[in-house]
Amino acid sequence: MKSKELTDFTQQYRSLIEQYLQQYLSSLTGNPYLIKAMSYSVMAGGKRIRPLLMLAVCQDLGGKITKGALTAAASLELLHTYSLIHDDLPEMDNDDLRRGQPTNHKVFGHAAAVLAGDALLTNTFAWLASADLQPTELLKMVEKLAQAAGAQGMVSGQMSDILGEKKKLTLAELQRLHQQKTGALLLYACQAGTILAQADKKIEKLITEYGQAFGLAFQIYDDILDETSTTAALGKQVHKDQAEHKNTYPGLLGLDGAQVSLKKAINRANQAVSQLQQLGYDCLLLKGMLGYFAI
């Protein structure tokens, strides 16, 4: 169950993130069809977990959520949306439904979907670089985001996911894959929050532990929902992983084993929160966000 603090925080800042995204997309000039395709996927809804996680870390650590912080947070949603557009392509996960609507390539065509993703990825960094933050903060965030999104992070995980369809991965290999594909951007969100809050190295280490555990829990939970939920509830096709011969936690560990692994990941995140609380941070938002993984 969500705490009142988290509910109020989510309502306030999700609304602001939506406003920032809409204003940014409306300000773009260029080919109208391209911008329409970009906007279609960005504004299709979603929980906005990554930007909210960044802002939650910032606030829980005593930082101020400024316009610059909101820009940094919202820019991350552009990059996340690019990854979804490309993931849905037939060459990747071959999905027809995303957030309850036809996927981008089903509406605009394959070429436009590829280009919309390319533009969102590139514009992420342009928008982030324009944020009203200290140059040293921006430089750190740009570097960490590029690492999280590129060949050392998300894209590497996507490649491992595709190649893994042809074989059965070990648990260690599966964890490494998802640490990159799913976990890297969630970890970046947490690290960016520490940069915004100007946290010291000790705090950054604990937040990193939280972010790594959160990312692992996020993927295990997603795999469990693919097995147990419905298309109507998730807004995307379920039971796709097995059909596409994907390596998943339920597939490797069984559903019960996956739920045990989820609880272990949540416990790891809670341990990091407890250590932060011992240092004087209430961490109500970070603790509350772990309620996302209700099973």
Buried (B, 14 or more C-beta within 10 A) or exposed (E): EBBEBBEEBBEEBBEBBBEBBBEBBEEBEEEEEBBBBBBBBBEBEBEBBBBBBBBBBBBBBEBEBBEBBBBBBBBBBBBBBBBBBBBBBEEBBBBEBBBEBBBBBBBBEEEBBBBBBBBBBEBBBEBBBBBEBEEEBBEBBBEBBBBBBEEEBBBBBBBBBBEBEEEEBEEEBBBBBBBBBBBBBBBBBBBBBBBBBBBEEEBBBBBBBBBBBBBBBBBBBBBBBBBBBEEEEBBBBBEBBEEBEBBBBBBBBEBEEBBBBBBEBBEBBBBBBEBBBEEEBEBBBBBBBBEBBEE
